Amino acid sequence: MLAILDYKAGNQTSVRRALDHLGIENIITNDPDVLSKADGIIFPGVGAAGQAMDELTSEGLDEVLKSLIWQEKPLLGICVGCQILLDYCEENNTRTLSIIPGECRLFNPAWTEPDGTPIRVPHMGWNRVALKKDCPLFKGIPDEAEFYFVHSYHPAPKPDFIIAETNYGEDFCSVHGRPGLWAVQFHPEKSGAPGLKLLSNFHEYCLEAKNAQ
């Protein structure tokens, strides 16, 4: 079973619908005991980083997440859940979880499209994700596959943690993490077949990790 973290940051139901479509047992929860017993955790979110962190800390979920990650519980962060795994977010001048070293930055409005026009912020639409290193999340996903993005801030982790980049005016990190702890800036649950495959790959990894224990 996969646990979808409930911290009032939105987007949980769309993730649940995607998992239901795949036939993957799941639950939306903020219960530390349920999170601990799950095969893996999906850490979604939409909205502002400051509000998301306030919700996490008010419920003590920040320390729960850190403890479970230290215990090597597989975790997938999505959108805001991707951003606040870092040390700091420029949005709301927010100190975030400091699980992965780096920060989250506002898109630079001086960046331009190939034709010289300024990029629009927020970034909304379908873009390719160029892998910089192998990642089991992308097993069986074609290189030309596109994923759906909607965000004004982008992750900028320490280079060692960059897994993939996407170009929007300039290249930015769109996937970061390490084995068993991944974060994607796009929304796999809204990205059609490639996104569903990524979620399925995460579930498969969780089951393999559980069986290896």
TORSE-486414 format. One record per residue (C-alpha): residue in one letter; x, y, z. Coordinates in steps of 0.25 Angstrom, whole numbers. Each point is the difference from the previous one (the first is absolute). Example, Ala and Ser with C-alpha at 12.3 -4.5 7.8 and 13.67 -1.06 7.14 Angstrom:
REM residues 2
<r><kolti>A</kolti><east>49</east><north>-18</north><up>31</up></r>
<r><kolti>S</kolti><east>6</east><north>14</north><up>-2</up></r>
REM end
This chain:
REM residues 213
<r><kolti>M</kolti><east>0</east><north>0</north><up>0</up></r>
<r><kolti>L</kolti><east>5</east><north>14</north><up>-3</up></r>
<r><kolti>A</kolti><east>-3</east><north>11</north><up>10</up></r>
<r><kolti>I</kolti><east>-4</east><north>14</north><up>-6</up></r>
<r><kolti>L</kolti><east>4</east><north>11</north><up>10</up></r>
<r><kolti>D</kolti><east>-11</east><north>8</north><up>5</up></r>
<r><kolti>Y</kolti><east>5</east><north>14</north><up>4</up></r>
<r><kolti>K</kolti><east>-11</east><north>9</north><up>-5</up></r>
<r><kolti>A</kolti><east>8</east><north>4</north><up>-12</up></r>
<r><kolti>G</kolti><east>-9</east><north>-5</north><up>-11</up></r>
<r><kolti>N</kolti><east>2</east><north>-10</north><up>-11</up></r>
<r><kolti>Q</kolti><east>-2</east><north>-12</north><up>8</up></r>
<r><kolti>T</kolti><east>-13</east><north>-4</north><up>-7</up></r>
<r><kolti>S</kolti><east>6</east><north>1</north><up>-14</up></r>
<r><kolti>V</kolti><east>11</east><north>-9</north><up>4</up></r>
<r><kolti>R</kolti><east>-9</east><north>-10</north><up>6</up></r>
<r><kolti>R</kolti><east>-8</east><north>-1</north><up>-13</up></r>
<r><kolti>A</kolti><east>12</east><north>-3</north><up>-7</up></r>
<r><kolti>L</kolti><east>4</east><north>-11</north><up>9</up></r>
<r><kolti>D</kolti><east>-14</east><north>-6</north><up>0</up></r>
<r><kolti>H</kolti><east>0</east><north>0</north><up>-15</up></r>
<r><kolti>L</kolti><east>13</east><north>-8</north><up>1</up></r>
<r><kolti>G</kolti><east>-6</east><north>-10</north><up>10</up></r>
<r><kolti>I</kolti><east>10</east><north>4</north><up>11</up></r>
<r><kolti>E</kolti><east>-5</east><north>0</north><up>14</up></r>
<r><kolti>N</kolti><east>1</east><north>13</north><up>7</up></r>
<r><kolti>I</kolti><east>-5</east><north>9</north><up>11</up></r>
<r><kolti>I</kolti><east>0</east><north>15</north><up>3</up></r>
<r><kolti>T</kolti><east>5</east><north>2</north><up>14</up></r>
<r><kolti>N</kolti><east>8</east><north>8</north><up>10</up></r>
<r><kolti>D</kolti><east>1</east><north>-11</north><up>10</up></r>
<r><kolti>P</kolti><east>15</east><north>-3</north><up>3</up></r>
<r><kolti>D</kolti><east>-4</east><north>-15</north><up>3</up></r>
<r><kolti>V</kolti><east>-6</east><north>-2</north><up>-13</up></r>
<r><kolti>L</kolti><east>11</east><north>8</north><up>-7</up></r>
<r><kolti>S</kolti><east>10</east><north>-9</north><up>7</up></r>
<r><kolti>K</kolti><east>-7</east><north>-13</north><up>-5</up></r>
<r><kolti>A</kolti><east>-2</east><north>4</north><up>-14</up></r>
<r><kolti>D</kolti><east>9</east><north>-5</north><up>-11</up></r>
<r><kolti>G</kolti><east>3</east><north>14</north><up>-5</up></r>
<r><kolti>I</kolti><east>-4</east><north>14</north><up>2</up></r>
<r><kolti>I</kolti><east>-5</east><north>10</north><up>-11</up></r>
<r><kolti>F</kolti><east>3</east><north>14</north><up>5</up></r>
<r><kolti>P</kolti><east>-9</east><north>9</north><up>-9</up></r>
<r><kolti>G</kolti><east>-4</east><north>15</north><up>1</up></r>
<r><kolti>V</kolti><east>-5</east><north>12</north><up>-7</up></r>
<r><kolti>G</kolti><east>0</east><north>15</north><up>4</up></r>
<r><kolti>A</kolti><east>10</east><north>8</north><up>8</up></r>
<r><kolti>A</kolti><east>13</east><north>-6</north><up>7</up></r>
<r><kolti>G</kolti><east>-2</east><north>8</north><up>13</up></r>
<r><kolti>Q</kolti><east>-15</east><north>-5</north><up>2</up></r>
<r><kolti>A</kolti><east>5</east><north>-14</north><up>-3</up></r>
<r><kolti>M</kolti><east>11</east><north>0</north><up>10</up></r>
<r><kolti>D</kolti><east>-9</east><north>7</north><up>11</up></r>
<r><kolti>E</kolti><east>-10</east><north>-12</north><up>-2</up></r>
<r><kolti>L</kolti><east>11</east><north>-10</north><up>1</up></r>
<r><kolti>T</kolti><east>7</east><north>5</north><up>12</up></r>
<r><kolti>S</kolti><east>-14</east><north>3</north><up>8</up></r>
<r><kolti>E</kolti><east>-3</east><north>-15</north><up>-2</up></r>
<r><kolti>G</kolti><east>14</east><north>-5</north><up>3</up></r>
<r><kolti>L</kolti><east>1</east><north>-6</north><up>-13</up></r>
<r><kolti>D</kolti><east>13</east><north>6</north><up>-4</up></r>
<r><kolti>E</kolti><east>7</east><north>-8</north><up>11</up></r>
<r><kolti>V</kolti><east>-8</east><north>-12</north><up>-4</up></r>
<r><kolti>L</kolti><east>5</east><north>1</north><up>-14</up></r>
<r><kolti>K</kolti><east>14</east><north>2</north><up>4</up></r>
<r><kolti>S</kolti><east>0</east><north>-12</north><up>9</up></r>
<r><kolti>L</kolti><east>-6</east><north>-9</north><up>-11</up></r>
<r><kolti>I</kolti><east>9</east><north>4</north><up>-11</up></r>
<r><kolti>W</kolti><east>12</east><north>-3</north><up>10</up></r>
<r><kolti>Q</kolti><east>-6</east><north>-14</north><up>1</up></r>
<r><kolti>E</kolti><east>1</east><north>0</north><up>-15</up></r>
<r><kolti>K</kolti><east>-15</east><north>0</north><up>-2</up></r>
<r><kolti>P</kolti><east>-2</east><north>2</north><up>-15</up></r>
<r><kolti>L</kolti><east>-6</east><north>14</north><up>-3</up></r>
<r><kolti>L</kolti><east>-4</east><north>8</north><up>-13</up></r>
<r><kolti>G</kolti><east>-2</east><north>15</north><up>1</up></r>
<r><kolti>I</kolti><east>-9</east><north>7</north><up>-10</up></r>
<r><kolti>C</kolti><east>0</east><north>15</north><up>-3</up></r>
<r><kolti>V</kolti><east>0</east><north>7</north><up>13</up></r>
<r><kolti>G</kolti><east>3</east><north>-13</north><up>7</up></r>
<r><kolti>C</kolti><east>13</east><north>0</north><up>-9</up></r>
<r><kolti>Q</kolti><east>3</east><north>15</north><up>3</up></r>
<r><kolti>I</kolti><east>0</east><north>-1</north><up>15</up></r>
<r><kolti>L</kolti><east>9</east><north>-12</north><up>1</up></r>
<r><kolti>L</kolti><east>11</east><north>10</north><up>-2</up></r>
<r><kolti>D</kolti><east>6</east><north>10</north><up>10</up></r>
<r><kolti>Y</kolti><east>-7</east><north>13</north><up>-4</up></r>
<r><kolti>C</kolti><east>-11</east><north>5</north><up>-9</up></r>
<r><kolti>E</kolti><east>0</east><north>15</north><up>-5</up></r>
<r><kolti>E</kolti><east>-15</east><north>-1</north><up>0</up></r>
<r><kolti>N</kolti><east>-4</east><north>6</north><up>14</up></r>
<r><kolti>N</kolti><east>14</east><north>0</north><up>4</up></r>
<r><kolti>T</kolti><east>-2</east><north>-14</north><up>5</up></r>
<r><kolti>R</kolti><east>10</east><north>-9</north><up>8</up></r>
<r><kolti>T</kolti><east>-4</east><north>-14</north><up>-5</up></r>
<r><kolti>L</kolti><east>3</east><north>-14</north><up>4</up></r>
<r><kolti>S</kolti><east>15</east><north>-1</north><up>-3</up></r>
<r><kolti>I</kolti><east>-1</east><north>-14</north><up>-5</up></r>
<r><kolti>I</kolti><east>7</east><north>2</north><up>-13</up></r>
<r><kolti>P</kolti><east>11</east><north>12</north><up>-1</up></r>
<r><kolti>G</kolti><east>-4</east><north>11</north><up>-8</up></r>
<r><kolti>E</kolti><east>-11</east><north>11</north><up>-2</up></r>
<r><kolti>C</kolti><east>-12</east><north>3</north><up>-8</up></r>
<r><kolti>R</kolti><east>0</east><north>13</north><up>-9</up></r>
<r><kolti>L</kolti><east>-9</east><north>9</north><up>-7</up></r>
<r><kolti>F</kolti><east>1</east><north>-1</north><up>-15</up></r>
<r><kolti>N</kolti><east>8</east><north>11</north><up>-6</up></r>
<r><kolti>P</kolti><east>-9</east><north>9</north><up>-9</up></r>
<r><kolti>A</kolti><east>12</east><north>3</north><up>-8</up></r>
<r><kolti>W</kolti><east>1</east><north>-14</north><up>-5</up></r>
<r><kolti>T</kolti><east>-5</east><north>-1</north><up>-15</up></r>
<r><kolti>E</kolti><east>-6</east><north>-9</north><up>-9</up></r>
<r><kolti>P</kolti><east>8</east><north>-5</north><up>-12</up></r>
<r><kolti>D</kolti><east>-7</east><north>11</north><up>-8</up></r>
<r><kolti>G</kolti><east>5</east><north>11</north><up>10</up></r>
<r><kolti>T</kolti><east>-14</east><north>2</north><up>6</up></r>
<r><kolti>P</kolti><east>1</east><north>0</north><up>16</up></r>
<r><kolti>I</kolti><east>-5</east><north>-12</north><up>7</up></r>
<r><kolti>R</kolti><east>-13</east><north>1</north><up>7</up></r>
<r><kolti>V</kolti><east>-1</east><north>-3</north><up>15</up></r>
<r><kolti>P</kolti><east>-6</east><north>-9</north><up>4</up></r>
<r><kolti>H</kolti><east>5</east><north>-10</north><up>-9</up></r>
<r><kolti>M</kolti><east>-12</east><north>-8</north><up>-4</up></r>
<r><kolti>G</kolti><east>0</east><north>-11</north><up>-11</up></r>
<r><kolti>W</kolti><east>6</east><north>-13</north><up>-5</up></r>
<r><kolti>N</kolti><east>15</east><north>-1</north><up>-1</up></r>
<r><kolti>R</kolti><east>11</east><north>-11</north><up>-1</up></r>
<r><kolti>V</kolti><east>8</east><north>-5</north><up>11</up></r>
<r><kolti>A</kolti><east>14</east><north>-3</north><up>-3</up></r>
<r><kolti>L</kolti><east>7</east><north>-10</north><up>9</up></r>
<r><kolti>K</kolti><east>14</east><north>3</north><up>5</up></r>
<r><kolti>K</kolti><east>1</east><north>-14</north><up>7</up></r>
<r><kolti>D</kolti><east>-7</east><north>-13</north><up>0</up></r>
<r><kolti>C</kolti><east>-12</east><north>0</north><up>8</up></r>
<r><kolti>P</kolti><east>-10</east><north>-12</north><up>2</up></r>
<r><kolti>L</kolti><east>-12</east><north>10</north><up>0</up></r>
<r><kolti>F</kolti><east>2</east><north>1</north><up>-15</up></r>
<r><kolti>K</kolti><east>1</east><north>-14</north><up>-3</up></r>
<r><kolti>G</kolti><east>-8</east><north>-3</north><up>-13</up></r>
<r><kolti>I</kolti><east>-3</east><north>15</north><up>-3</up></r>
<r><kolti>P</kolti><east>5</east><north>5</north><up>-13</up></r>
<r><kolti>D</kolti><east>10</east><north>11</north><up>-1</up></r>
<r><kolti>E</kolti><east>-9</east><north>9</north><up>-8</up></r>
<r><kolti>A</kolti><east>-12</east><north>-1</north><up>11</up></r>
<r><kolti>E</kolti><east>-5</east><north>13</north><up>5</up></r>
<r><kolti>F</kolti><east>-6</east><north>3</north><up>14</up></r>
<r><kolti>Y</kolti><east>-9</east><north>11</north><up>5</up></r>
<r><kolti>F</kolti><east>6</east><north>11</north><up>8</up></r>
<r><kolti>V</kolti><east>-7</east><north>12</north><up>7</up></r>
<r><kolti>H</kolti><east>9</east><north>8</north><up>10</up></r>
<r><kolti>S</kolti><east>7</east><north>13</north><up>2</up></r>
<r><kolti>Y</kolti><east>12</east><north>-5</north><up>8</up></r>
<r><kolti>H</kolti><east>10</east><north>-10</north><up>-4</up></r>
<r><kolti>P</kolti><east>9</east><north>-9</north><up>8</up></r>
<r><kolti>A</kolti><east>15</east><north>2</north><up>0</up></r>
<r><kolti>P</kolti><east>6</east><north>-11</north><up>8</up></r>
<r><kolti>K</kolti><east>15</east><north>-3</north><up>2</up></r>
<r><kolti>P</kolti><east>5</east><north>-5</north><up>-13</up></r>
<r><kolti>D</kolti><east>2</east><north>-14</north><up>5</up></r>
<r><kolti>F</kolti><east>-15</east><north>-2</north><up>2</up></r>
<r><kolti>I</kolti><east>-4</east><north>5</north><up>-14</up></r>
<r><kolti>I</kolti><east>-7</east><north>-12</north><up>-7</up></r>
<r><kolti>A</kolti><east>-6</east><north>7</north><up>-12</up></r>
<r><kolti>E</kolti><east>-2</east><north>14</north><up>-6</up></r>
<r><kolti>T</kolti><east>-10</east><north>7</north><up>-8</up></r>
<r><kolti>N</kolti><east>2</east><north>12</north><up>-9</up></r>
<r><kolti>Y</kolti><east>-9</east><north>12</north><up>2</up></r>
<r><kolti>G</kolti><east>8</east><north>12</north><up>-4</up></r>
<r><kolti>E</kolti><east>12</east><north>-7</north><up>6</up></r>
<r><kolti>D</kolti><east>2</east><north>-14</north><up>6</up></r>
<r><kolti>F</kolti><east>-6</east><north>-2</north><up>14</up></r>
<r><kolti>C</kolti><east>0</east><north>-12</north><up>9</up></r>
<r><kolti>S</kolti><east>-13</east><north>-7</north><up>-2</up></r>
<r><kolti>V</kolti><east>4</east><north>-13</north><up>8</up></r>
<r><kolti>H</kolti><east>9</east><north>-1</north><up>12</up></r>
<r><kolti>G</kolti><east>3</east><north>-10</north><up>11</up></r>
<r><kolti>R</kolti><east>7</east><north>-13</north><up>2</up></r>
<r><kolti>P</kolti><east>-4</east><north>-15</north><up>-1</up></r>
<r><kolti>G</kolti><east>-13</east><north>-2</north><up>8</up></r>
<r><kolti>L</kolti><east>-2</east><north>15</north><up>2</up></r>
<r><kolti>W</kolti><east>-4</east><north>8</north><up>-12</up></r>
<r><kolti>A</kolti><east>-7</east><north>13</north><up>-3</up></r>
<r><kolti>V</kolti><east>-6</east><north>4</north><up>-13</up></r>
<r><kolti>Q</kolti><east>-5</east><north>15</north><up>-4</up></r>
<r><kolti>F</kolti><east>-10</east><north>-5</north><up>-10</up></r>
<r><kolti>H</kolti><east>-13</east><north>-7</north><up>3</up></r>
<r><kolti>P</kolti><east>0</east><north>-14</north><up>-4</up></r>
<r><kolti>E</kolti><east>-14</east><north>-2</north><up>4</up></r>
<r><kolti>K</kolti><east>-4</east><north>10</north><up>-11</up></r>
<r><kolti>S</kolti><east>10</east><north>-5</north><up>-10</up></r>
<r><kolti>G</kolti><east>-7</east><north>-11</north><up>-7</up></r>
<r><kolti>A</kolti><east>6</east><north>-13</north><up>-3</up></r>
<r><kolti>P</kolti><east>15</east><north>4</north><up>3</up></r>
<r><kolti>G</kolti><east>-5</east><north>6</north><up>14</up></r>
<r><kolti>L</kolti><east>-8</east><north>-13</north><up>3</up></r>
<r><kolti>K</kolti><east>12</east><north>-8</north><up>-4</up></r>
<r><kolti>L</kolti><east>9</east><north>8</north><up>9</up></r>
<r><kolti>L</kolti><east>-10</east><north>-2</north><up>12</up></r>
<r><kolti>S</kolti><east>0</east><north>-15</north><up>-3</up></r>
<r><kolti>N</kolti><east>15</east><north>-1</north><up>0</up></r>
<r><kolti>F</kolti><east>1</east><north>7</north><up>13</up></r>
<r><kolti>H</kolti><east>-10</east><north>-10</north><up>6</up></r>
<r><kolti>E</kolti><east>8</east><north>-12</north><up>-6</up></r>
<r><kolti>Y</kolti><east>13</east><north>6</north><up>6</up></r>
<r><kolti>C</kolti><east>-8</east><north>1</north><up>14</up></r>
<r><kolti>L</kolti><east>-4</east><north>-15</north><up>-1</up></r>
<r><kolti>E</kolti><east>14</east><north>-4</north><up>-4</up></r>
<r><kolti>A</kolti><east>6</east><north>8</north><up>12</up></r>
<r><kolti>K</kolti><east>-10</east><north>-7</north><up>9</up></r>
<r><kolti>N</kolti><east>4</east><north>-14</north><up>-5</up></r>
<r><kolti>A</kolti><east>15</east><north>3</north><up>1</up></r>
<r><kolti>Q</kolti><east>-2</east><north>3</north><up>15</up></r>
REM end
